[in-house]
């Protein structure tokens, strides 16, 4: 176990470093006009974050021998969508947070108008990256673009955020909370898994079903653990304001289930994720390792 997790840690660090380089290369240069907007885009995206979504892209790509450069483009695209969502989520009109990844949020560092434009520009940049002609299967590339757009839109991440904002101060049932997070957090995590796999080949129905089940478990587990950490960790460890969900009277897994039951649920979801990819054998080891990482992380 120790050797396997050490190997995983090395793999994870390598992917994170490669993604930092890929993101830096795919973001507009500071020398391009408008320089201040480009500086803010790079501030929002670089030098921070666990890069869980690109890690999922690479882990799923491992299943089907996907090219590393293609995976890096897909990983950069999905991470830019994630970064844009955080910039907008932190703004005063939404969650109104001053700290993200251990540093001032974009609207605090720059201003609200710049933060709004940073999010808009990062979203556009993501699709620009994913649409680059690299001589591959054009039909599959269009399917990948559609997949990311669907995950980011009103029936995906943005829809989940809308439900989240409308739920402040309200008592949600567990199924309602799950639906919100399958959209807000889970949709983009699913997109990361599927994009990585699609980088390697056109998927069969059976492969899609298995990866969907894995992604569904990971998406909910990620949010359950986020809620646990928000209730138990401090701001220094999290890199963002701790206890904010409770202070803002937002429904969470901890507020509905309690802390211990939430921990039990996270472990169940980890087991569900492992079981979902059993058919892929050893090739899915990175996906299993990531399920462990998501549930066992401390920040």
Steps between C-alpha positions, in 0.01 A plus 500: 500500500779742594688434176184537293405829665858627467487422129163673478636807678785521248256459210271766644785748549620438144154561352452813713835640382424413138159666528653817643720520191210420267275763661774761483554421131128509414422824684551833320842658553554798728642676195166482317242779522304536728790417731316559830221258408754240393693550824180444699415187297842354581463604867170315522624183334869445578692420819224336697245224529517122520423462125255219579322538165816474287610207717173328413558579132841333510384206712213423262732547203728234647223247443523533123858608432413862420774734376645719777483820296133442419428431866680821599277704268185336637626546856576867441155556350309345789723674758433839340126439527553413865718808560242729337227353721704573813566859395128564448399297807720718724347829379281711734186421299549129568697357796693823575830346609833677544730194506563228244792255487668693778504835320258791439217420262509662157244772573696593815840496327371690196135614494154360437481594134837336432392187688186477288702531180760251622229237540352578160839486330608177671182329386563605140867399525401150612302436184771659286752249638272202456411599142860519377554289189752232592422266214285259700148369465289812429172333598642393836643851555155653444357249747759611757413867446132419545574299813687787665239758398221283641687451828568872540154632409155538649442124527845455653725717713317832453167333573639359822630842600155651434339238725768564763429873506126442517542256791665733752303488823275219376468145625582264214430128504794267443388422140472874427848561638636211295339635182655842560848359543475255211464814290718754682801277570433163343431608141847643444670209675307263273607705199863468609474119516321471169728748321806304609352176375385656171856620442590134454212353303131507418334337800264204501169519687639271770808716550288815518272341761792390719673837482169678567451296816856576611461872430164517680656349813807724482291813440290449810794382710692815413215719624433295813867531597493873418210539743684298765814711461302825505368393840825362645807664340632854536548766233878452489462132413219555251643806327152654515266624771410209729152466645352726235218266400370484856542876542303560179230252609557274199375141497786247508543129555625574851200719583256235373671172595738605775878469500542128569230390255663722235831322555327163460338620176836615363648155564203331331543721194870412490408130494241568228766670288738203538228254408395698193837454329565137592451391138807702393735308730844642576465767229256683729739518796549876466121549509482291818790696651323826421183376672712433809664842472167684467354336810813498717626853424540749784451821301 
